[in-house]
Amino acid sequence: MKNSIETKTLKAREDFIMTKGSNQQIKCDQQSLAGAVSQRACVYSGARVVLNPVKDAYHLVHGPIGCASYTWDIRGSLTSGSDIFRTSFSTDLREKDIVFGGEKKLTTIITELIENDNYQPEVIFIYSTCVVGVIGDDLKAVARRAEEKYGIRVIPVESSGFSGTKSKGYKAACEALLNLMEDFKEKSSEQQSSRTKKIGGKNVFKQQAAIMEQSNKENKANGQAEVKFSQSDTRKAKINALVKKLNHLSEIQTSSGINSYENLKQARRLIKQKQRSKTRKKLNLLGDYNLAAEGWIIKSYLQEVGIEVVAGFTGDAGIDDIRRAPTADLNIVQCAGSMKYLARRMKEEFGIPFLEISFLGLQDSLESLRRIAAQLKDPEIIENVERLIARKLPPVLAKLKVYKSYLAGKKAAIYVGGAFKAISLVKQFNQLGMKTVMVGTQNGKAADYQKLEKLTDPGTIILDDANPSELEEFMRQKGADVLVGGVKDRALAYKMGLAFFDHNHERKDPLVGFEGVINLAKELDLTINSPIWSVIGSGKNE
């Protein structure tokens, strides 16, 4: 941080801190400096926070009992179904297990889980921890034997904590999710093989012609026109026409007693509705964990404009949802830090394109809705998005105008885990007339810090992987009025006599979309303008 304000920062940390306007390139995406008291979490933590919200999966931690304490609402994710994900299972490795190996104990625990009448696991995630990486237990072999014996999915998650940072844990979790999606590929392959076998290989068209002849007899009995092919029709056109007709007949036949003209009209309407649902655009929502029902809010917007959400990754996600994820037309990525890797891999494996979006803040929410509609290239969805915005936007702008009068000129310091949150927060503060004097992330990339540099004013401090001492130093020097961060930063803010805004996993109020914009402004006003700070005195300059 050359040519910047004076600090007591460790010399080895100077390249990870920059001041806007200093023409310095910030160093980032590196291993934490030993002894610098980084707030980053371990590989296991990264894997666990991504996979934990899968509501009907069982999570087995292979390691000492202390690692299993990282459970129960570690992300505050809400569920519409099973809540077994809130319970952790552990092999509770002891000294003897570490000396002689823990594979036998792991096998025993898996057996107990599956054979216990109180549990009926369909999928078990097994997490490796630091000590497992050291002693070399073969999780893949244990999982493979359990799958062969019991016929359920047992998926190892390579998350030994010492082997990297939280970002590596994200990748390990994404690989586990891809492993689960392989079930869809295998099932599709089996169905295709079965269809080919039944149809009879080279005699496909002959058998379809026989089916068509039968359907024409039924058509004649019902007073419907026959399906006829001219000599110029192509093989593909014939098959498509036949399939359409057979689908139609199937729907008619399964309806309960169509004996009148009115029943026939109703059946046809139902068929058309089903056909429309088949052509409805579908997407997956990646990097949302349904904190304070945020995933449900985003899904409600998408459903209102005519988009089906196949799966959320991983807030309120079920095993079957994840298995069906490859059927989507598009992946949208909210938290790029945890899920961009999965989006790239799904593009490689299944050909699904992806968009990086953010529903944090008004500006990003509007842009995200419009970009999603444009990507899907559906005129009806594009029109519905504009209708949704026209209905939601005016009351939000009216309320923001009031809160801006209370918050304009206030100075904010930001330190969060994901860079996408920091970028959206700076935009929101700009809209409220607030000034961002310090912004940092735990896992930001070079491109993220370039965006932050463009959004902030000259003199703003930008940090990567900061520690509490650095945060305190810069907030004092910049005269911040509020710290926006995670639960670990709350005590620091209160010690300094600063307002604190919780942007972490434990929050109870949603911060996404139109509702979230108002919630954020309201809470900022309540905490910054609370009379408590004038009563206790500020520690900013002490």
Helices and strands as residue ranges (DSSP letters): G 11-16, E 17-19, H 43-51, E 58-62, G 65-69, G 84-86, E 88-90, H 95-100, H 103-115, E 123-128, H 130-135, H 139-150, E 153-157, G 161-163, H 166-199, G 201-203, H 204-221, H 235-254, H 261-279, E 282-288, H 294-304, E 308-314, H 319-324, G 325-327, E 330-333, H 336-350, E 354-356, H 362-376, H 379-407, E 411-416, H 419-431, E 435-441, H 446-455, E 461-464, H 468-478, E 482-485, H 487-495, E 499-502, H 513-528, H 532-536
